[in-house]
């Protein structure tokens, strides 16, 4: 007699659930997953400059590109990627940028991930100059400036990084 025939209704249901759970990703349904874990935080300003045109001169940077959506290999098609980073500017560059544009207060602040800066996500005083942004183009970067921190927060959906 086969193993399948020996299982009663409750036993078969338990086997089916165990098999289904074993074949799924470890995240809850609808949550992003990656096979390699958290995205690498990078510190190379020259590589970041190939992905977004930097409006100021960086002193140092922390940035990453993360995959959005569910990455499980079962769904065909493209997956979106989001670049996000913090650019600490050389002394005086935040003031120069602020004076040269029409920066308006950003009421929602910046959602700077802790991996990029544990303190800037809680900072106040973020401003935005929409003239720096080309909202119609996919991959166009968005910038928030914090003059007090001498920093820019940048993000872009599907950036077109040059090799």
Backbone as a chain_set.jsonl record, in Angstrom:
{"seq": "XXXXXXXXXXXXXXXXXXXXXXXXXXXXXXXXXXXXXXXXXXXXXXXXXXXXXXXXXXXXXXXXXXXXXXXXXXXXXXXXXXXXXXXXXXXXXXXXXXXXXXXXXXXXXXXXXXXXXXXXXXXXXXXXXXXXXXXXXXXXXXXXXXXXXXXXXXXXXXXXXXX", "coords": {"N": [[0.852, -1.182, 0.0], [0.567, 2.223, -0.779], [2.209, 5.206, 0.557], [0.628, 7.475, 0.391], [-1.981, 6.469, 0.355], [-2.203, 5.495, 2.946], [-2.447, 7.734, 4.55], [-4.718, 9.576, 6.443], [-7.48, 11.935, 6.103], [-6.812, 14.227, 7.77], [-4.099, 13.774, 8.202], [-3.107, 13.854, 5.596], [-3.658, 16.501, 4.954], [-1.953, 17.798, 6.754], [0.541, 16.979, 5.762], [0.448, 18.185, 3.231], [0.401, 20.954, 3.925], [2.874, 21.171, 5.269], [4.599, 20.571, 3.17], [4.041, 22.694, 1.4], [4.82, 24.912, 2.966], [7.536, 24.386, 3.245], [8.423, 24.89, 0.69], [8.27, 27.574, 0.244], [9.493, 31.0, 0.423], [11.294, 32.378, 3.251], [10.185, 34.705, 4.27], [7.194, 36.482, 5.283], [4.104, 36.306, 3.432], [3.949, 38.619, 0.738], [5.967, 40.241, 1.699], [9.155, 41.744, 1.031], [11.818, 39.754, -0.159], [15.159, 38.521, -0.243], [17.705, 36.628, -1.765], [20.26, 36.889, -0.892], [20.169, 38.284, 1.446], [20.33, 41.338, 3.355], [20.852, 44.354, 1.442], [24.068, 45.386, 0.262], [25.825, 48.009, 1.824], [27.344, 50.689, 0.348], [30.34, 52.686, -0.088], [31.574, 54.115, -2.04], [31.997, 56.964, -3.721], [32.532, 57.592, -6.386], [31.37, 55.521, -7.877], [28.671, 55.858, -7.167], [28.237, 58.283, -8.421], [28.031, 57.48, -11.051], [25.486, 56.627, -11.22], [23.697, 58.591, -10.371], [23.473, 62.091, -10.983], [25.436, 64.056, -9.11], [24.636, 66.841, -7.186], [26.34, 68.251, -5.585], [29.654, 68.416, -4.074], [30.905, 65.478, -2.84], [31.967, 64.604, 0.443], [31.934, 62.262, 1.832], [30.118, 59.187, 1.349], [27.269, 57.031, 1.816], [25.555, 54.42, 0.538], [23.055, 52.364, -1.117], [21.637, 49.794, -3.176], [18.559, 48.401, -3.408], [16.378, 45.599, -3.863], [13.054, 45.786, -4.839], [9.827, 44.499, -4.109], [8.734, 41.08, -4.433], [11.089, 38.667, -4.326], [11.456, 35.734, -5.513], [11.893, 33.998, -7.534], [9.808, 32.739, -8.804], [8.103, 34.381, -10.184], [7.964, 35.663, -13.379], [9.713, 38.224, -15.269], [10.707, 41.742, -15.027], [12.257, 43.213, -12.132], [11.897, 45.818, -9.802], [14.32, 48.222, -8.705], [15.652, 50.113, -6.043], [17.611, 52.868, -5.479], [19.19, 54.329, -2.756], [20.645, 56.793, -0.704], [23.039, 58.555, 1.366], [24.681, 61.578, 1.183], [27.327, 63.163, 2.383], [28.373, 66.397, 2.311], [31.191, 68.43, 1.184], [32.632, 70.963, 3.272], [30.657, 73.854, 3.393], [29.309, 73.36, 1.014], [26.606, 72.605, 1.225], [25.407, 75.0, 2.021], [25.976, 76.529, -0.251], [24.465, 75.13, -2.196], [21.907, 75.491, -1.123], [21.586, 78.271, -1.281], [21.59, 78.612, -4.009], [19.253, 77.621, -5.136], [15.698, 76.904, -5.192], [14.792, 75.943, -2.561], [12.434, 74.263, -0.663], [10.733, 73.7, 2.442], [10.496, 70.305, 3.478], [7.807, 68.735, 4.516], [7.317, 66.112, 5.393], [9.757, 65.214, 6.128], [12.75, 63.183, 6.042], [13.091, 59.803, 5.213], [15.44, 58.31, 6.132], [17.22, 55.374, 5.969], [18.369, 53.422, 8.743], [20.676, 51.926, 8.297], [22.126, 53.475, 6.597], [22.473, 55.921, 7.868], [22.364, 56.314, 11.227], [21.462, 58.567, 12.599], [20.46, 60.651, 10.939], [17.852, 60.088, 10.021], [16.192, 60.933, 11.988], [16.541, 63.593, 11.997], [15.642, 67.042, 11.644], [14.548, 69.712, 9.443], [14.78, 69.234, 6.696], [14.923, 70.014, 3.241], [13.62, 70.578, -0.085], [14.313, 70.809, -3.532], [12.608, 70.999, -6.31], [13.48, 71.601, -8.829], [15.814, 70.255, -9.262], [15.01, 67.775, -9.921], [13.804, 65.409, -12.27], [10.954, 64.425, -12.573], [9.46, 62.984, -14.416], [11.034, 61.15, -15.702], [12.016, 57.781, -15.58], [14.133, 56.495, -13.132], [15.155, 58.898, -12.446], [16.794, 60.92, -10.083], [15.893, 61.911, -6.726], [16.221, 64.501, -4.359], [16.877, 65.447, -1.003], [17.817, 68.06, 1.101], [19.761, 68.71, 3.93], [20.78, 71.303, 5.511], [21.942, 71.901, 7.985], [23.095, 69.469, 8.761], [24.81, 69.23, 6.686], [24.274, 67.572, 4.509], [22.954, 65.461, 1.907], [20.086, 63.578, 1.084], [19.408, 61.02, -1.089], [17.36, 59.384, -3.508], [16.294, 56.991, -5.931], [14.277, 55.381, -8.328], [14.85, 52.505, -10.086], [17.496, 53.316, -11.184], [19.625, 54.434, -13.84], [22.495, 53.281, -14.075], [25.752, 53.964, -15.215], [28.326, 52.134, -16.84]], "CA": [[0.0, 0.0, 0.0], [1.413, 3.413, -0.873], [2.182, 6.134, 1.682], [-0.485, 8.392, 0.205], [-3.209, 5.772, 0.723], [-2.225, 5.282, 4.38], [-2.729, 8.978, 5.259], [-6.12, 9.959, 6.558], [-7.722, 13.307, 5.668], [-6.043, 15.172, 8.581], [-2.674, 13.521, 7.95], [-2.794, 14.343, 4.252], [-3.659, 17.966, 5.024], [-0.723, 18.209, 7.444], [1.652, 16.779, 4.831], [0.327, 19.209, 2.199], [0.815, 22.222, 4.519], [4.317, 21.099, 5.513], [5.274, 20.646, 1.875], [3.888, 24.052, 0.878], [5.652, 25.814, 3.769], [8.93, 24.094, 2.931], [8.764, 25.363, -0.657], [8.154, 29.025, 0.124], [10.569, 31.793, 1.013], [11.157, 32.493, 4.689], [9.45, 35.904, 4.651], [5.741, 36.39, 5.232], [3.593, 36.659, 2.093], [3.91, 40.037, 0.403], [7.146, 40.95, 2.178], [10.304, 41.575, 0.153], [12.834, 38.792, 0.248], [16.32, 38.447, -1.113], [18.445, 35.399, -1.515], [21.546, 37.216, -0.281], [19.97, 39.07, 2.669], [20.279, 42.798, 3.231], [21.74, 44.885, 0.404], [25.367, 45.91, 0.703], [25.97, 49.465, 1.916], [28.579, 51.042, -0.35], [30.921, 53.976, 0.303], [32.347, 54.637, -3.167], [31.33, 58.119, -4.328], [32.684, 57.571, -7.845], [30.36, 54.601, -8.425], [27.379, 56.518, -6.991], [28.154, 59.339, -9.44], [27.645, 56.887, -12.333], [24.056, 56.32, -11.129], [22.963, 59.857, -10.24], [24.309, 63.284, -11.09], [25.523, 64.635, -7.778], [24.588, 68.296, -7.271], [27.367, 68.822, -4.718], [30.896, 67.645, -3.98], [30.812, 64.626, -1.652], [33.091, 64.324, 1.336], [31.777, 60.817, 1.995], [28.783, 58.711, 0.992], [26.809, 55.692, 2.184], [24.416, 54.182, -0.329], [22.758, 50.967, -1.443], [20.569, 49.523, -4.135], [17.818, 47.252, -2.901], [15.344, 45.071, -4.727], [11.694, 45.977, -4.341], [8.921, 43.434, -4.518], [8.977, 39.738, -3.928], [12.126, 38.022, -5.114], [11.432, 34.323, -5.17], [12.205, 33.199, -8.712], [8.626, 32.135, -9.415], [7.412, 35.347, -11.031], [8.828, 36.143, -14.471], [9.669, 39.651, -15.555], [11.676, 42.603, -14.349], [12.061, 43.594, -10.739], [12.334, 47.188, -9.575], [15.423, 48.448, -7.775], [15.672, 51.475, -5.511], [18.869, 53.394, -4.955], [19.019, 55.337, -1.706], [21.945, 57.079, -0.124], [23.325, 59.806, 2.057], [25.894, 62.22, 0.685], [27.811, 64.252, 3.241], [29.043, 67.323, 1.394], [32.349, 69.159, 1.695], [32.238, 72.162, 4.016], [30.144, 74.992, 2.636], [28.57, 72.983, -0.189], [25.164, 72.63, 1.508], [25.009, 76.411, 1.995], [26.024, 76.941, -1.661], [23.298, 74.551, -2.849], [20.705, 76.12, -0.569], [21.507, 79.636, -1.802], [21.463, 78.604, -5.459], [18.028, 76.985, -5.612], [14.454, 77.29, -4.514], [14.566, 74.854, -1.627], [11.239, 74.415, 0.159], [10.698, 72.711, 3.529], [9.873, 69.005, 3.209], [7.073, 68.501, 5.753], [7.39, 64.72, 5.852], [11.129, 64.883, 6.518], [13.425, 62.167, 5.231], [13.067, 58.449, 5.784], [16.786, 57.791, 5.923], [17.381, 54.081, 6.639], [19.411, 53.388, 9.779], [21.904, 51.351, 7.746], [22.864, 54.537, 5.924], [22.824, 56.893, 8.903], [21.479, 56.125, 12.364], [20.981, 59.824, 13.182], [19.811, 61.57, 9.997], [16.435, 59.803, 9.872], [15.475, 61.668, 13.027], [16.884, 65.009, 11.864], [14.635, 67.957, 11.109], [15.128, 70.748, 8.597], [15.01, 68.785, 5.323], [14.329, 70.852, 2.205], [13.587, 69.939, -1.406], [14.292, 71.693, -4.696], [12.093, 70.17, -7.399], [14.194, 71.92, -10.063], [16.863, 69.244, -9.426], [14.393, 66.493, -10.214], [13.044, 65.204, -13.492], [10.004, 63.438, -12.09], [8.859, 62.204, -15.486], [11.954, 60.13, -16.19], [12.313, 56.681, -14.663], [15.532, 56.513, -12.719], [15.549, 60.254, -12.059], [17.002, 61.009, -8.638], [15.22, 62.901, -5.881], [17.16, 64.935, -3.33], [16.504, 66.275, 0.137], [19.006, 68.706, 1.649], [19.743, 69.124, 5.329], [21.919, 72.224, 5.569], [22.578, 71.785, 9.3], [23.924, 68.251, 8.754], [25.664, 69.308, 5.502], [24.047, 66.28, 3.866], [21.865, 65.223, 0.967], [19.521, 62.235, 1.011], [19.038, 60.8, -2.485], [16.756, 58.113, -3.856], [15.885, 56.884, -7.326], [13.7, 54.104, -8.694], [15.464, 51.959, -11.295], [18.487, 54.246, -11.744], [20.371, 53.969, -15.005], [23.908, 53.419, -13.755], [26.672, 53.782, -16.337], [29.434, 51.208, -16.525]], "C": [[0.893, 1.239, 0.0], [1.232, 4.313, 0.343], [0.987, 7.061, 1.582], [-1.788, 7.752, 0.655], [-3.32, 5.621, 2.235], [-2.594, 6.544, 5.152], [-4.22, 9.244, 5.278], [-6.27, 11.401, 6.081], [-6.893, 14.315, 6.435], [-4.552, 15.005, 8.335], [-2.248, 14.035, 6.59], [-2.738, 15.863, 4.235], [-2.392, 18.47, 5.694], [0.48, 18.066, 6.53], [1.632, 17.852, 3.75], [0.796, 20.565, 2.722], [2.319, 22.23, 4.743], [5.091, 21.214, 4.215], [5.204, 22.051, 1.317], [4.76, 25.027, 1.642], [7.117, 25.599, 3.448], [9.367, 24.649, 1.594], [8.696, 26.875, -0.796], [9.354, 29.706, 0.736], [10.295, 31.972, 2.503], [10.375, 33.72, 5.137], [7.951, 35.645, 4.598], [5.272, 36.769, 3.835], [3.527, 38.171, 1.902], [5.097, 40.835, 0.89], [8.302, 40.729, 1.217], [11.261, 40.537, 0.721], [14.009, 38.907, -0.702], [17.061, 37.179, -0.782], [19.75, 35.691, -0.785], [21.389, 38.029, 1.0], [19.919, 40.55, 2.372], [21.238, 43.285, 2.152], [23.003, 45.481, 1.011], [25.34, 47.434, 0.737], [27.335, 49.804, 1.339], [29.048, 52.424, 0.082], [31.721, 54.618, -0.827], [31.558, 55.728, -3.905], [31.431, 58.092, -5.85], [31.663, 56.638, -8.493], [28.967, 55.211, -8.293], [27.182, 57.584, -8.075], [27.833, 58.781, -10.826], [26.15, 56.576, -12.376], [23.193, 57.574, -11.042], [23.948, 61.008, -10.382], [24.285, 63.988, -9.743], [25.546, 66.157, -7.876], [25.637, 68.995, -6.413], [28.585, 67.925, -4.686], [30.859, 66.807, -2.698], [32.118, 64.553, -0.868], [33.126, 62.832, 1.615], [30.34, 60.455, 1.663], [28.539, 57.345, 1.623], [25.54, 55.465, 1.368], [24.237, 52.698, -0.591], [21.713, 50.933, -2.542], [19.866, 48.275, -3.631], [16.727, 46.869, -3.888], [13.992, 45.279, -4.067], [10.819, 44.834, -4.844], [9.329, 42.111, -3.931], [9.952, 39.049, -4.862], [12.138, 36.551, -4.722], [11.662, 33.425, -6.376], [10.986, 32.598, -9.381], [7.905, 33.087, -10.351], [8.354, 35.827, -12.132], [8.747, 37.652, -14.591], [10.654, 40.448, -14.737], [11.286, 42.869, -12.897], [12.582, 45.005, -10.589], [13.453, 47.235, -8.538], [15.36, 49.897, -7.316], [17.056, 51.785, -4.977], [18.498, 54.39, -3.873], [20.371, 55.549, -1.047], [22.003, 58.417, 0.587], [24.659, 60.313, 1.538], [26.242, 63.34, 1.663], [28.685, 65.12, 2.372], [30.269, 67.958, 2.042], [31.846, 70.439, 2.358], [31.792, 73.28, 3.081], [29.285, 74.627, 1.44], [27.057, 72.978, 0.04], [24.651, 74.073, 1.469], [24.988, 76.928, 0.557], [24.803, 76.416, -2.404], [22.018, 75.253, -2.41], [20.513, 77.523, -1.136], [21.215, 79.658, -3.295], [20.184, 77.996, -5.993], [16.81, 77.514, -4.887], [14.029, 76.134, -3.606], [13.384, 75.189, -0.724], [11.271, 73.368, 1.27], [9.961, 71.444, 3.099], [9.146, 68.582, 4.482], [7.181, 67.079, 6.282], [8.792, 64.331, 6.307], [11.735, 63.867, 5.579], [13.358, 60.835, 5.958], [14.415, 57.786, 5.521], [16.921, 56.463, 6.677], [18.54, 54.107, 7.632], [20.724, 52.843, 9.262], [22.769, 52.41, 7.077], [23.305, 55.622, 6.892], [21.861, 56.738, 10.064], [20.885, 57.428, 12.92], [20.187, 60.7, 12.221], [18.324, 61.315, 9.814], [15.589, 60.559, 10.877], [15.703, 63.177, 12.921], [15.719, 65.796, 11.278], [15.328, 68.937, 10.168], [15.434, 70.298, 7.184], [14.279, 69.714, 4.357], [14.459, 70.154, 0.863], [13.525, 71.003, -2.485], [13.854, 70.852, -5.888], [12.769, 70.475, -8.735], [15.331, 70.917, -10.315], [16.32, 67.911, -9.916], [13.687, 66.506, -11.562], [12.072, 64.07, -13.188], [9.403, 62.558, -13.161], [9.746, 61.046, -15.93], [12.175, 59.039, -15.144], [13.807, 56.696, -14.363], [16.013, 57.88, -12.295], [15.703, 60.332, -10.544], [16.166, 62.113, -7.99], [16.18, 63.229, -4.745], [16.446, 65.697, -2.223], [17.804, 66.803, 0.729], [18.775, 69.025, 3.118], [20.983, 69.984, 5.531], [22.654, 72.106, 6.894], [23.512, 70.575, 9.364], [24.916, 68.247, 7.591], [25.54, 68.021, 4.678], [22.872, 66.322, 2.907], [21.391, 63.786, 1.147], [19.014, 62.082, -0.411], [18.35, 59.449, -2.619], [16.304, 58.163, -5.3], [15.346, 55.482, -7.559], [14.275, 53.685, -10.042], [16.475, 52.923, -11.931], [19.237, 53.61, -12.91], [21.851, 54.196, -14.781], [24.758, 53.129, -14.991], [27.823, 52.871, -15.914], [30.745, 51.926, -16.381]], "O": [[1.886, 1.277, 0.726], [0.243, 4.208, 1.067], [0.389, 7.401, 2.603], [-2.619, 8.417, 1.273], [-4.431, 5.619, 2.764], [-3.018, 6.446, 6.304], [-4.896, 9.148, 4.254], [-5.282, 12.025, 5.693], [-6.305, 15.2, 5.813], [-3.82, 15.992, 8.268], [-1.157, 14.587, 6.442], [-1.876, 16.45, 3.581], [-1.812, 19.463, 5.253], [1.352, 18.935, 6.517], [2.684, 18.377, 3.385], [1.526, 21.265, 2.02], [2.975, 23.223, 4.429], [6.125, 21.88, 4.162], [6.203, 22.561, 0.809], [5.386, 25.893, 1.031], [7.873, 26.568, 3.388], [10.56, 24.861, 1.376], [9.034, 27.409, -1.852], [10.134, 29.094, 1.466], [9.176, 31.738, 2.96], [9.937, 33.772, 6.286], [7.497, 34.704, 3.948], [5.978, 37.485, 3.123], [3.103, 38.904, 2.794], [5.231, 42.005, 0.532], [8.427, 39.648, 0.642], [11.477, 40.462, 1.931], [13.855, 39.346, -1.841], [17.043, 36.714, 0.358], [20.289, 34.806, -0.121], [22.394, 38.428, 1.589], [19.519, 40.97, 1.286], [22.309, 42.709, 1.962], [22.995, 46.007, 2.124], [24.886, 48.074, -0.212], [28.356, 49.276, 1.78], [28.256, 53.237, 0.559], [32.467, 55.568, -0.592], [30.59, 55.449, -4.612], [30.505, 58.526, -6.535], [31.146, 56.95, -9.566], [28.159, 55.096, -9.215], [26.074, 57.757, -8.582], [27.403, 59.535, -11.699], [25.605, 56.295, -13.444], [22.086, 57.611, -11.579], [25.101, 60.916, -9.96], [23.239, 64.457, -9.293], [26.39, 66.712, -8.58], [25.802, 70.212, -6.51], [28.56, 66.809, -5.206], [30.79, 67.356, -1.599], [33.207, 64.456, -1.433], [34.189, 62.211, 1.634], [29.452, 61.308, 1.69], [29.475, 56.604, 1.924], [24.572, 56.216, 1.487], [25.125, 51.886, -0.331], [21.008, 51.91, -2.796], [20.486, 47.227, -3.447], [16.223, 47.7, -4.643], [13.81, 44.985, -2.886], [11.077, 44.275, -5.91], [10.173, 42.041, -3.037], [9.673, 38.87, -6.048], [12.752, 36.168, -3.727], [11.628, 32.202, -6.244], [11.119, 31.993, -10.444], [7.166, 32.643, -11.23], [9.431, 36.346, -11.84], [7.821, 38.279, -14.076], [11.346, 39.914, -13.87], [10.122, 42.755, -12.515], [13.6, 45.358, -11.183], [13.522, 46.41, -7.627], [15.054, 50.796, -8.1], [17.597, 51.065, -4.138], [17.592, 55.204, -4.055], [21.141, 54.608, -0.857], [21.138, 59.278, 0.428], [25.638, 59.571, 1.463], [25.531, 64.341, 1.753], [29.637, 64.635, 1.76], [30.384, 68.021, 3.266], [30.765, 70.933, 2.037], [32.469, 73.602, 2.105], [28.595, 75.49, 0.896], [26.301, 73.316, -0.871], [23.571, 74.33, 0.937], [24.088, 77.679, 0.182], [24.17, 77.156, -3.157], [21.156, 75.567, -3.231], [19.387, 77.918, -1.438], [20.649, 80.629, -3.797], [20.038, 77.865, -7.209], [16.888, 78.442, -4.083], [13.038, 75.45, -3.861], [13.337, 76.252, -0.105], [11.78, 72.266, 1.065], [8.926, 71.513, 2.436], [9.782, 68.122, 5.43], [7.142, 66.865, 7.494], [8.991, 63.229, 6.82], [11.28, 63.71, 4.446], [13.547, 60.764, 7.172], [14.503, 56.814, 4.771], [16.755, 56.43, 7.896], [19.566, 54.74, 7.384], [21.786, 53.248, 9.734], [23.989, 52.269, 6.996], [24.393, 56.18, 6.749], [20.667, 56.999, 9.916], [19.891, 57.381, 13.645], [19.306, 61.435, 12.666], [17.59, 62.244, 9.478], [14.404, 60.798, 10.645], [15.116, 63.948, 13.68], [14.917, 65.265, 10.51], [16.557, 68.981, 10.107], [16.269, 70.911, 6.519], [13.158, 70.146, 4.623], [15.288, 69.261, 0.686], [12.78, 71.976, -2.371], [14.645, 70.074, -6.42], [12.647, 69.693, -9.678], [15.764, 70.75, -11.455], [17.086, 67.02, -10.283], [13.054, 67.492, -11.939], [12.332, 62.909, -13.504], [8.884, 61.485, -12.854], [9.249, 60.063, -16.479], [12.477, 59.321, -13.985], [14.63, 56.891, -15.257], [17.146, 58.027, -11.835], [14.838, 59.861, -9.806], [15.793, 63.099, -8.625], [16.869, 62.348, -4.229], [15.535, 66.485, -2.475], [18.782, 66.064, 0.842], [17.725, 69.544, 3.498], [22.09, 69.472, 5.701], [23.881, 72.203, 6.921], [24.592, 70.649, 9.951], [25.77, 67.364, 7.512], [26.532, 67.457, 4.217], [21.934, 67.103, 3.067], [22.203, 62.881, 1.339], [18.264, 62.93, -0.892], [18.705, 58.489, -1.935], [15.976, 59.224, -5.831], [15.896, 54.507, -7.047], [14.193, 54.428, -11.02], [16.322, 53.302, -13.092], [19.447, 52.397, -12.947], [22.406, 55.192, -15.244], [24.508, 52.168, -15.718], [28.226, 52.862, -14.751], [31.769, 51.295, -16.118]]}, "num_chains": 1, "name": "protein.A"}
